Protein backbone atom coordinates (compact mmCIF):
# COMPACT_ATOMS: atom_id res chain seq x y z
CA UNK A 1 0.00 0.00 0.00
CA UNK A 2 2.87 2.38 0.73
CA UNK A 3 4.31 1.75 -2.72
CA UNK A 4 1.25 3.31 -4.35
CA UNK A 5 1.40 6.43 -2.17
CA UNK A 6 2.83 9.47 -3.98
CA UNK A 7 6.21 10.68 -2.87
CA UNK A 8 7.36 14.23 -2.38
CA UNK A 9 8.44 16.16 -5.45
CA UNK A 10 11.95 17.53 -5.46
CA UNK A 11 13.05 20.51 -7.49
CA UNK A 12 15.32 18.52 -9.85
CA UNK A 13 13.15 15.45 -10.44
CA UNK A 14 11.97 14.57 -13.96
CA UNK A 15 14.65 16.47 -15.84
CA UNK A 16 14.13 14.35 -18.95
CA UNK A 17 11.47 16.61 -20.45
CA UNK A 18 8.55 14.49 -19.37
CA UNK A 19 6.99 17.16 -17.15
CA UNK A 20 3.87 17.15 -19.32
CA UNK A 21 3.64 13.37 -19.73
CA UNK A 22 0.43 13.15 -17.71
CA UNK A 23 -1.09 16.08 -19.61
CA UNK A 24 -0.25 14.38 -22.90
CA UNK A 25 -1.99 11.17 -21.82
CA UNK A 26 -5.00 13.17 -20.66
CA UNK A 27 -5.15 14.82 -24.08
CA UNK A 28 -4.94 11.45 -25.83
CA UNK A 29 -7.72 10.09 -23.60
CA UNK A 30 -9.92 13.12 -24.30
CA UNK A 31 -9.38 12.78 -28.06
CA UNK A 32 -10.27 9.08 -27.96
CA UNK A 33 -13.43 9.89 -25.99
CA UNK A 34 -14.43 12.58 -28.51
CA UNK A 35 -13.86 10.23 -31.47
CA UNK A 36 -15.94 7.51 -29.81
CA UNK A 37 -18.72 10.04 -29.17
CA UNK A 38 -18.70 11.22 -32.77
CA UNK A 39 -18.78 7.64 -34.05
CA UNK A 40 -21.70 6.83 -31.73
CA UNK A 41 -23.56 9.92 -32.98
CA UNK A 42 -23.00 8.98 -36.61
CA UNK A 43 -24.19 5.44 -35.92
CA UNK A 44 -27.32 6.76 -34.17
CA UNK A 45 -28.19 9.06 -37.06
CA UNK A 46 -27.59 6.40 -39.71
CA UNK A 47 -29.56 3.71 -37.87
CA UNK A 48 -32.56 6.04 -37.46
CA UNK A 49 -32.46 6.52 -33.70
CA UNK A 50 -33.61 10.14 -34.06
CA UNK A 51 -36.01 9.70 -36.99
CA UNK A 52 -39.29 9.25 -35.08
CA UNK A 53 -38.81 9.74 -31.36
CA UNK A 54 -42.56 9.88 -30.62
CA UNK A 55 -43.21 6.41 -32.03
CA UNK A 56 -41.86 4.52 -29.02
CA UNK A 57 -44.54 5.69 -26.59
CA UNK A 58 -47.32 4.68 -28.99
CA UNK A 59 -45.67 1.35 -29.73
CA UNK A 60 -45.51 0.69 -25.99
CA UNK A 61 -49.24 1.30 -25.64
CA UNK A 62 -50.07 -0.75 -28.72
CA UNK A 63 -48.21 -3.77 -27.41
CA UNK A 64 -49.68 -3.47 -23.91
CA UNK A 65 -52.03 -6.33 -23.10
CA UNK A 66 -54.26 -4.22 -20.87
CA UNK A 67 -54.43 -1.08 -23.02
CA UNK A 68 -58.11 -0.50 -22.29
CA UNK A 69 -57.55 -0.72 -18.54
CA UNK A 70 -54.64 1.73 -18.77
CA UNK A 71 -56.73 4.22 -20.72
CA UNK A 72 -59.69 3.81 -18.32
CA UNK A 73 -57.44 4.61 -15.36
CA UNK A 74 -56.08 7.68 -17.16
CA UNK A 75 -59.62 8.87 -17.91
CA UNK A 76 -60.65 8.36 -14.26
CA UNK A 77 -57.66 10.38 -13.03
CA UNK A 78 -58.42 13.17 -15.50
CA UNK A 79 -62.08 13.25 -14.46
CA UNK A 80 -61.16 13.30 -10.75
CA UNK A 81 -58.69 16.14 -11.30
CA UNK A 82 -61.23 18.15 -13.28
CA UNK A 83 -63.89 17.61 -10.59
CA UNK A 84 -61.48 18.65 -7.84
CA UNK A 85 -60.56 21.81 -9.76
CA UNK A 86 -64.22 22.72 -10.25
CA UNK A 87 -65.00 22.14 -6.56
CA UNK A 88 -62.02 24.27 -5.55
CA UNK A 89 -63.20 27.08 -7.81
CA UNK A 90 -66.74 26.88 -6.41
CA UNK A 91 -65.44 27.04 -2.84
CA UNK A 92 -63.25 30.07 -3.50
CA UNK A 93 -65.87 32.06 -5.47
CA UNK A 94 -68.48 32.35 -2.67
CA UNK A 95 -65.82 33.41 -0.18
CA UNK A 96 -64.57 36.19 -2.41
CA UNK A 97 -68.16 37.27 -3.14
CA UNK A 98 -69.05 37.34 0.57
CA UNK A 99 -65.98 39.37 1.46
CA UNK A 100 -66.64 42.19 -1.00
CA UNK A 101 -70.01 43.36 0.46
CA UNK A 102 -68.55 43.36 3.95
CA UNK A 103 -65.71 45.56 2.76
CA UNK A 104 -68.24 47.81 1.02
CA UNK A 105 -70.31 48.14 4.24
CA UNK A 106 -67.21 49.02 6.22
CA UNK A 107 -66.31 51.68 3.67
CA UNK A 108 -69.85 53.12 3.85
CA UNK A 109 -69.67 53.25 7.64
CA UNK A 110 -66.32 55.00 7.46
CA UNK A 111 -67.75 57.73 5.21
CA UNK A 112 -70.72 58.43 7.47
C-alpha positions in Angstrom: 0.0 0.0 0.0 2.9 2.4 0.7 4.3 1.8 -2.7 1.2 3.3 -4.4 1.4 6.4 -2.2 2.8 9.5 -4.0 6.2 10.7 -2.9 7.4 14.2 -2.4 8.4 16.2 -5.5 12.0 17.5 -5.5 13.1 20.5 -7.5 15.3 18.5 -9.8 13.1 15.5 -10.4 12.0 14.6 -14.0 14.6 16.5 -15.8 14.1 14.3 -18.9 11.5 16.6 -20.4 8.5 14.5 -19.4 7.0 17.2 -17.2 3.9 17.1 -19.3 3.6 13.4 -19.7 0.4 13.2 -17.7 -1.1 16.1 -19.6 -0.2 14.4 -22.9 -2.0 11.2 -21.8 -5.0 13.2 -20.7 -5.1 14.8 -24.1 -4.9 11.5 -25.8 -7.7 10.1 -23.6 -9.9 13.1 -24.3 -9.4 12.8 -28.1 -10.3 9.1 -28.0 -13.4 9.9 -26.0 -14.4 12.6 -28.5 -13.9 10.2 -31.5 -15.9 7.5 -29.8 -18.7 10.0 -29.2 -18.7 11.2 -32.8 -18.8 7.6 -34.1 -21.7 6.8 -31.7 -23.6 9.9 -33.0 -23.0 9.0 -36.6 -24.2 5.4 -35.9 -27.3 6.8 -34.2 -28.2 9.1 -37.1 -27.6 6.4 -39.7 -29.6 3.7 -37.9 -32.6 6.0 -37.5 -32.5 6.5 -33.7 -33.6 10.1 -34.1 -36.0 9.7 -37.0 -39.3 9.2 -35.1 -38.8 9.7 -31.4 -42.6 9.9 -30.6 -43.2 6.4 -32.0 -41.9 4.5 -29.0 -44.5 5.7 -26.6 -47.3 4.7 -29.0 -45.7 1.4 -29.7 -45.5 0.7 -26.0 -49.2 1.3 -25.6 -50.1 -0.8 -28.7 -48.2 -3.8 -27.4 -49.7 -3.5 -23.9 -52.0 -6.3 -23.1 -54.3 -4.2 -20.9 -54.4 -1.1 -23.0 -58.1 -0.5 -22.3 -57.5 -0.7 -18.5 -54.6 1.7 -18.8 -56.7 4.2 -20.7 -59.7 3.8 -18.3 -57.4 4.6 -15.4 -56.1 7.7 -17.2 -59.6 8.9 -17.9 -60.6 8.4 -14.3 -57.7 10.4 -13.0 -58.4 13.2 -15.5 -62.1 13.3 -14.5 -61.2 13.3 -10.8 -58.7 16.1 -11.3 -61.2 18.1 -13.3 -63.9 17.6 -10.6 -61.5 18.6 -7.8 -60.6 21.8 -9.8 -64.2 22.7 -10.3 -65.0 22.1 -6.6 -62.0 24.3 -5.5 -63.2 27.1 -7.8 -66.7 26.9 -6.4 -65.4 27.0 -2.8 -63.2 30.1 -3.5 -65.9 32.1 -5.5 -68.5 32.4 -2.7 -65.8 33.4 -0.2 -64.6 36.2 -2.4 -68.2 37.3 -3.1 -69.1 37.3 0.6 -66.0 39.4 1.5 -66.6 42.2 -1.0 -70.0 43.4 0.5 -68.5 43.4 4.0 -65.7 45.6 2.8 -68.2 47.8 1.0 -70.3 48.1 4.2 -67.2 49.0 6.2 -66.3 51.7 3.7 -69.8 53.1 3.9 -69.7 53.3 7.6 -66.3 55.0 7.5 -67.7 57.7 5.2 -70.7 58.4 7.5 
